[in-house]
Amino acid sequence: MKLFFISALFFCAFPIALFAQNADIIFVNANVITAAKKGAHYNAMAIKEGKIMYVGEKSNALKYKTNQTKVIDLNGETIIPGFNDVHLHPNPETKFNELDHILKIDTVTSIQSLLSLLSKKASTTPKGMLIRARGYNESKLGIEPTCLILDKASTSHPIFITHASGHKSVANSYLLRINKITKETTDPKGGTYERFNDGSPNGICKESAAMNLTKNDSIVPFPEKTFAEQFDNYKSYFNTLLSFGITSMGDAGADINRLKIYQSLVAEKFPMRFNIMMLDKLLPIMEGGDAHHETDSWKTLQNFNDLAIPQIESDFLRVKSIKVFHGNSLSGKTCWLYEPYNMPNPATGKNDYYGIPYKRSQEELDSLFLAIHKQGLQICVHSNGDREIDMVLKAFEKVYASGNPLNIHHRIEHCSVINDEIIQKIKKLGVIPVLHNYVNELGDLLEPYGDERLNNMFATKSFLDAGILPALHSDAPVSNFDTRTRWESTVLRTAPSGKVLGSKQCVDVEDALIMYTKGGANATGELSKKGTLEKGKYADFVIIKENPLKIQPNQIHNIHILETWVNGQLVYKNN
């Protein structure tokens, strides 16, 4: 009797268990590249309630089909995980094709064209109001602009143009004058004012020297946008990211106002997963400073409330990281190196330029890292030069020596110029390198690093060979967030000039995809939830027309992104 009762229970329960496994959607005749490991490719995938329930062969996938299941025949099209751009700087879009009142000049290829754009802007801008532009590239322009060149656009407006790197800018004479930057002005700690032969400033301001020039009280301010306007502009920006297959992104330096925008987007159920690095200036130990120009007022954090930053962790919004700066720019050629750049020192004309030493001491860096780590927050530290990275790793050694009960893997953002010793330290500590991949856009700016350093820059291959999984990022607007362009650049490393920079670090197409998807999820501590197409993970994926493993690598940028899916829902379709 007991045996019969158990058997009856089993057969009664079986239809319920079977029903619980019914799929919402099944994709068949697909080329599914899971990114779980190289070669993990299948022809079918089933999803249910926003998650992947099966990846494998078509015959098995169809076992989850019922009358309510939607079956989609992809006819050989490819499914890949959603891209995760773990480090970018969102810029709200406006109807004027400008970024928050900032002219886009990244495609400008001559001084004449630059001046034409600036002059046109000046003609419609009230006198005394700032004219800003972003993205100049001296390798495209042919020369580095100076204040005298910008003066040709206007002497009635302050003009401030920022380099593609974001770490140096050029001011016109008006802006220098109202900031009282003269021949007698000394360089600030962690920055430089470049000068003409007579010692007067030529307008080129690097690192901390450029950070506060546009905050002068005499500058006529821009009209402030309402929260609703900001919200709509950010929403437009993130919809553009979805069209490039980006399903997760990392904001590399948000303030409280932008956090509120993310919270509003999530409340509206916007279909993107946001990982937010809050700016270190929000820490009380940074009070009065900003992200690049901290004060020297230090104190120990006693409790989490001192941070004034909420910790948030949900399916679509994660606030568990702090963005710290300890280093300068790679493409701006200001990062601090052990060996001199292959270029003359702008100050001396000699071959003795090592970059700009970062202003924070080792002791200050150690204190900051320990304070953040103690609160259970991930440190995401901007660092490019080998000399900067060594200081960062010394601080991380002290952090981990203090204990790591939450098993936090801290990150080095960009982690550009490395060597074998740095790789081994990173592996030992479990630190995650988050690497640039912008050679195809800004590679010509990197020539002064020389062949040896270029072969140890953006060291994707060396890290993989050492058993370390890096993440990739665009650092937009430093480089374009077009995922196909970033993917191709990681594989080929071809500069605009056509030269391959650092061929030692070229990787194959699938390895690059794995770093751009699985690597991103690993960097944010979410690999159990996303980053690969595996059972139980979020159904975040992209459908593309081509098989990326069968086309020529130099055609990756032409891949057709057909659809983007987030949480099992179609959120973008290329019509």
Backbone hydrogen bonds, N-H to C=O, Kabsch-Sander energy under -0.5 kcal/mol:
donor,donor_aa,acceptor,acceptor_aa,energy
5,F,1,M,-2.3
6,I,2,K,-2.3
7,S,3,L,-2.4
8,A,4,F,-2.6
9,L,5,F,-2.1
10,F,6,I,-2.2
11,F,7,S,-2.4
12,C,8,A,-2.2
13,A,9,L,-2.3
14,F,10,F,-1.9
16,I,12,C,-0.6
17,A,13,A,-2.5
18,L,14,F,-2.7
19,F,15,P,-2.5
20,A,16,I,-2.0
21,Q,17,A,-0.6
21,Q,18,L,-1.2
22,N,19,F,-1.8
23,A,64,Y,-2.8
24,D,47,I,-2.4
25,I,47,I,-1.8
26,I,70,K,-2.6
27,F,45,M,-3.3
28,V,26,I,-0.5
28,V,72,I,-2.5
30,A,43,N,-2.2
31,N,77,E,-2.2
32,V,30,A,-0.6
32,V,42,Y,-3.0
33,I,31,N,-0.8
33,I,79,I,-2.7
34,T,32,V,-0.8
34,T,40,A,-2.1
40,A,37,K,-1.8
41,H,39,G,-1.7
42,Y,32,V,-1.9
43,N,56,G,-1.2
44,A,56,G,-1.4
45,M,27,F,-2.0
46,A,54,Y,-2.9
47,I,25,I,-2.7
48,K,51,K,-2.8
51,K,48,K,-1.8
52,I,537,K,-2.9
53,M,46,A,-2.5
54,Y,46,A,-1.6
56,G,44,A,-2.0
61,A,57,E,-2.3
62,L,58,K,-2.3
63,K,60,N,-1.2
64,Y,61,A,-1.9
65,K,62,L,-1.5
69,T,66,T,-0.9
70,K,24,D,-2.5
71,V,69,T,-0.6
72,I,26,I,-3.1
72,I,70,K,-0.5
73,D,71,V,-0.5
74,L,28,V,-2.6
74,L,72,I,-0.7
76,G,29,N,-3.7
77,E,74,L,-1.8
78,T,544,I,-2.5
79,I,31,N,-2.2
80,I,542,V,-2.5
82,G,540,D,-1.7
83,F,245,G,-2.4
84,N,516,Y,-2.3
85,D,83,F,-0.5
85,D,248,S,-1.7
86,V,84,N,-1.2
86,V,472,L,-1.1
88,L,250,G,-2.3
89,H,476,A,-3.4
93,E,233,N,-1.1
94,T,98,E,-0.8
97,N,94,T,-1.7
99,L,102,I,-2.5
100,D,92,P,-0.8
100,D,98,E,-0.9
102,I,99,L,-1.0
103,L,101,H,-0.6
103,L,132,R,-2.5
105,I,103,L,-0.6
105,I,134,R,-2.7
108,V,105,I,-1.2
111,I,141,L,-0.6
114,L,110,S,-2.0
115,L,111,I,-2.8
116,S,112,Q,-1.9
117,L,113,S,-2.1
118,L,114,L,-2.4
119,S,115,L,-2.8
120,K,116,S,-2.2
121,K,117,L,-2.1
122,A,118,L,-2.4
123,S,119,S,-1.9
124,T,120,K,-0.6
124,T,121,K,-1.1
125,T,122,A,-1.1
128,G,156,S,-1.8
129,M,126,P,-2.0
130,L,220,V,-0.8
131,I,158,P,-2.6
132,R,101,H,-0.6
132,R,130,L,-0.5
133,A,160,F,-1.7
134,R,103,L,-2.7
135,G,162,T,-2.1
136,Y,162,T,-1.6
140,K,137,N,-1.5
141,L,137,N,-2.2
142,G,138,E,-1.9
147,C,202,N,-3.0
150,L,146,T,-2.2
151,D,147,C,-2.1
152,K,148,L,-0.5
152,K,149,I,-1.2
153,A,150,L,-1.8
154,S,150,L,-1.2
160,F,131,I,-2.4
161,I,170,V,-2.4
162,T,133,A,-2.8
163,H,168,K,-3.0
164,A,136,Y,-2.2
166,G,163,H,-1.3
169,S,205,C,-2.6
170,V,161,I,-2.7
171,A,203,G,-2.2
172,N,159,I,-1.9
173,S,147,C,-0.6
176,L,172,N,-2.2
177,R,173,S,-2.7
178,I,174,Y,-2.2
179,N,175,L,-1.1
180,K,177,R,-1.6
181,I,176,L,-2.6
182,T,180,K,-0.8
185,T,182,T,-1.1
191,G,188,P,-1.8
192,T,206,K,-1.2
194,E,192,T,-0.6
194,E,204,I,-2.7
196,F,200,S,-3.1
199,G,196,F,-2.2
202,N,194,E,-2.3
203,G,194,E,-0.5
205,C,169,S,-3.3
205,C,203,G,-0.7
206,K,192,T,-2.8
207,E,167,H,-3.1
208,S,190,G,-1.4
209,A,206,K,-1.9
210,A,207,E,-2.2
211,M,208,S,-0.8
213,L,210,A,-0.5
215,K,212,N,-1.5
216,N,213,L,-0.7
219,I,216,N,-1.7
220,V,128,G,-1.8
230,Q,226,T,-2.4
231,F,227,F,-2.9
232,D,228,A,-2.3
233,N,229,E,-2.2
234,Y,230,Q,-2.7
235,K,231,F,-2.4
236,S,232,D,-2.1
237,Y,233,N,-2.0
238,F,234,Y,-2.7
239,N,235,K,-2.0
240,T,236,S,-1.6
241,L,237,Y,-1.7
242,L,238,F,-2.0
243,S,239,N,-1.4
244,F,240,T,-0.6
244,F,241,L,-1.4
245,G,242,L,-1.9
246,I,241,L,-2.0
247,T,83,F,-1.9
247,T,245,G,-0.7
248,S,83,F,-1.6
249,M,273,R,-2.4
250,G,85,D,-2.5
251,D,249,M,-0.5
251,D,275,N,-2.2
252,A,88,L,-2.8
252,A,250,G,-0.7
253,G,251,D,-1.5
253,G,277,M,-0.7
254,A,277,M,-2.7
259,L,255,D,-2.1
260,K,256,I,-1.8
261,I,257,N,-1.3
262,Y,258,R,-2.2
263,Q,259,L,-2.6
264,S,260,K,-2.1
265,L,261,I,-2.4
266,V,262,Y,-2.6
267,A,263,Q,-2.2
268,E,264,S,-1.6
269,K,266,V,-1.7
270,F,265,L,-2.7
272,M,270,F,-2.0
273,R,247,T,-2.5
274,F,272,M,-0.6
274,F,316,F,-2.7
275,N,249,M,-2.6
276,I,274,F,-0.5
276,I,318,R,-3.0
277,M,251,D,-2.6
277,M,275,N,-0.5
278,M,276,I,-0.7
278,M,321,S,-2.3
279,L,254,A,-2.3
280,D,323,K,-1.5
282,L,279,L,-1.7
283,L,280,D,-1.7
286,M,283,L,-2.0
287,E,284,P,-1.5
289,G,286,M,-2.7
290,D,293,H,-0.7
293,H,290,D,-0.6
298,W,296,D,-1.1
306,D,303,N,-1.5
307,L,304,F,-2.1
308,A,305,N,-1.1
312,I,310,P,-0.6
312,I,319,V,-1.3
314,S,317,L,-2.2
318,R,274,F,-2.4
319,V,312,I,-3.6
320,K,276,I,-0.5
320,K,318,R,-0.5
321,S,276,I,-0.9
322,I,378,Q,-2.7
323,K,278,M,-2.8
324,V,322,I,-0.6
324,V,380,C,-2.2
326,H,324,V,-0.6
326,H,382,H,-2.3
333,K,330,L,-1.5
334,T,329,S,-2.0
335,C,329,S,-2.3
337,L,354,Y,-2.7
341,Y,353,Y,-3.0
342,N,448,P,-3.6
343,M,341,Y,-1.6
345,N,350,K,-3.5
349,G,345,N,-3.2
352,D,350,K,-1.6
354,Y,352,D,-0.6
354,Y,355,G,-0.5
356,I,334,T,-2.7
365,L,361,S,-2.3
366,D,362,Q,-2.6
367,S,363,E,-2.1
368,L,364,E,-2.3
369,F,365,L,-2.6
370,L,366,D,-2.4
371,A,367,S,-2.1
372,I,368,L,-2.1
373,H,369,F,-2.9
374,K,370,L,-2.1
375,Q,371,A,-0.5
375,Q,372,I,-1.2
376,G,373,H,-2.0
377,L,372,I,-1.4
378,Q,320,K,-3.0
380,C,322,I,-2.7
380,C,378,Q,-0.5
381,V,379,I,-0.6
381,V,411,R,-2.1
382,H,324,V,-3.1
382,H,380,C,-0.5
383,S,413,E,-2.2
387,R,336,W,-1.2
388,E,336,W,-0.9
389,I,385,G,-2.8
390,D,386,D,-2.0
391,M,387,R,-1.2
392,V,388,E,-2.0
393,L,389,I,-2.6
394,K,390,D,-2.1
395,A,391,M,-2.0
396,F,392,V,-2.3
397,E,393,L,-2.2
398,K,394,K,-1.4
399,V,395,A,-2.0
400,Y,396,F,-2.8
401,A,397,E,-1.7
402,S,398,K,-1.0
402,S,399,V,-0.8
403,G,400,Y,-1.3
407,N,404,N,-1.9
410,H,408,I,-0.8
411,R,379,I,-3.1
412,I,432,I,-2.2
413,E,381,V,-2.3
413,E,411,R,-0.6
414,H,434,V,-3.2
415,C,383,S,-1.4
415,C,413,E,-1.3
416,S,383,S,-0.5
417,V,384,N,-2.9
418,I,416,S,-0.8
418,I,456,N,-2.3
423,I,419,N,-2.1
424,Q,420,D,-2.2
425,K,421,E,-2.1
426,I,422,I,-2.5
427,K,423,I,-2.3
428,K,424,Q,-2.4
429,L,425,K,-2.4
430,G,426,I,-1.5
431,V,426,I,-1.4
432,I,410,H,-2.7
434,V,412,I,-2.6
435,L,433,P,-0.6
435,L,471,A,-2.9
436,H,414,H,-0.6
441,E,438,Y,-1.4
442,L,438,Y,-2.8
443,G,439,V,-1.9
445,L,442,L,-1.8
446,L,443,G,-2.0
447,E,444,D,-0.6
449,Y,446,L,-2.2
450,G,447,E,-2.1
453,R,449,Y,-0.6
454,L,450,G,-2.3
455,N,451,D,-1.8
456,N,453,R,-1.6
457,M,454,L,-1.1
458,F,416,S,-1.0
460,T,458,F,-2.8
463,F,459,A,-2.4
464,L,460,T,-2.3
465,D,461,K,-2.7
466,A,462,S,-1.3
467,G,464,L,-1.7
468,I,463,F,-2.8
471,A,433,P,-2.0
472,L,515,M,-0.9
473,H,435,L,-1.4
475,D,87,H,-2.2
478,V,475,D,-2.5
479,S,474,S,-0.5
483,T,481,F,-0.5
486,R,482,D,-2.1
487,W,483,T,-2.4
488,E,484,R,-2.5
489,S,485,T,-2.3
490,T,486,R,-1.8
491,V,487,W,-1.4
492,L,488,E,-2.8
493,R,489,S,-1.8
495,A,493,R,-0.6
495,A,499,K,-3.0
498,G,495,A,-2.3
501,L,493,R,-2.5
501,L,499,K,-0.6
502,G,500,V,-0.7
505,Q,502,G,-2.2
506,C,503,S,-1.7
507,V,490,T,-0.8
512,A,508,D,-2.1
513,L,509,V,-1.9
514,I,510,E,-2.5
515,M,511,D,-2.2
516,Y,512,A,-1.7
517,T,513,L,-0.8
517,T,514,I,-0.7
518,K,514,I,-0.7
519,G,514,I,-2.5
521,A,517,T,-1.9
522,N,518,K,-2.3
523,A,519,G,-1.9
524,T,520,G,-1.1
525,G,522,N,-1.2
526,E,521,A,-3.0
529,K,526,E,-2.0
530,K,526,E,-1.9
533,L,34,T,-2.0
534,E,532,T,-1.2
536,G,52,I,-3.6
537,K,534,E,-2.0
538,Y,529,K,-2.9
539,A,50,G,-2.6
540,D,538,Y,-1.9
541,F,539,A,-0.6
541,F,565,W,-1.7
542,V,80,I,-2.9
543,I,563,E,-2.4
544,I,78,T,-2.7
544,I,542,V,-0.6
545,K,560,H,-2.0
550,K,547,N,-2.2
551,I,547,N,-0.7
555,Q,552,Q,-2.5
556,I,553,P,-1.6
558,N,555,Q,-1.7
559,I,556,I,-2.0
561,I,559,I,-0.7
562,L,543,I,-2.3
562,L,560,H,-0.8
563,E,543,I,-1.7
564,T,572,Y,-2.2
565,W,541,F,-3.1
566,V,569,Q,-2.5
568,G,539,A,-2.4
569,Q,566,V,-1.6
571,V,564,T,-2.9
571,V,569,Q,-0.5
572,Y,564,T,-1.4
574,N,562,L,-3.2
575,N,573,K,-0.9
